[in-house]
Amino acid sequence: MNHRLTLFAAALLAGAALLPAQKGLAQMTPQPEQPVAPPAESHPYVGMWVTADGHIRHNLLPNGRYDEARGARESAYQGRYEVRGNHIDYWDDTGFTADGEFIDGVLHHGGMILYRKE
């Protein structure tokens, strides 16, 4: 058993020797699968989007993050989003993904229609 442990430790050390010494932990942290390009503050889709009854509220923040409220539950879902043309992709912090389309000034998302709140 000690022999196996020694071989394992040697393999780890050999692998560590292959890494550049100047690389910090932050540089070794896995990056998101897709690059996040935060929208400009003046992007027309940044802001609050709500269903007609006001139950669902998506706040698209200028830093590429969103905060979704449902009824009395504020911040029910949070994550990042990216807009390409009229298409929006959501990546919830829990790993859930969704998407939607902006059509004629309204957001179609998950069977819901959300309107821009001024």
Secondary structure as the mmCIF struct_conf table of DSSP 4:
data_model
#
loop_
_struct_conf.conf_type_id
_struct_conf.id
_struct_conf.beg_label_comp_id
_struct_conf.beg_label_asym_id
_struct_conf.beg_label_seq_id
_struct_conf.end_label_comp_id
_struct_conf.end_label_asym_id
_struct_conf.end_label_seq_id
HELX_RH_AL_P HELX_RH_AL_P1 ASN A 2 LEU A 18
BEND BEND1 LEU A 19 LEU A 19
TURN_TY1_P TURN_TY1_P1 ALA A 21 GLN A 22
HELX_RH_AL_P HELX_RH_AL_P2 LEU A 25 MET A 28
BEND BEND2 THR A 29 THR A 29
HELX_LH_PP_P HELX_LH_PP_P1 PRO A 30 PRO A 32
BEND BEND3 GLU A 33 GLN A 34
HELX_LH_PP_P HELX_LH_PP_P2 PRO A 38 ALA A 40
TURN_TY1_P TURN_TY1_P2 GLU A 41 SER A 42
TURN_TY1_P TURN_TY1_P3 PRO A 44 TYR A 45
STRN STRN1 GLY A 47 THR A 51
TURN_TY1_P TURN_TY1_P4 ALA A 52 ASP A 53
BEND BEND4 GLY A 54 GLY A 54
STRN STRN2 ILE A 56 LEU A 60
TURN_TY1_P TURN_TY1_P5 PRO A 62 ASN A 63
BEND BEND5 GLY A 64 GLY A 64
STRN STRN3 ARG A 65 ARG A 70
TURN_TY1_P TURN_TY1_P6 GLY A 71 ALA A 72
STRN STRN4 ARG A 73 ARG A 84
TURN_TY1_P TURN_TY1_P7 GLY A 85 ASN A 86
STRN STRN5 HIS A 87 ASP A 92
TURN_TY1_P TURN_TY1_P8 ASP A 93 THR A 94
BEND BEND6 GLY A 95 GLY A 95
STRN STRN6 THR A 97 ILE A 103
TURN_TY1_P TURN_TY1_P9 ASP A 104 GLY A 105
STRN STRN7 VAL A 106 HIS A 109
TURN_TY1_P TURN_TY1_P10 GLY A 110 GLY A 111
STRN STRN8 MET A 112 LYS A 117
#
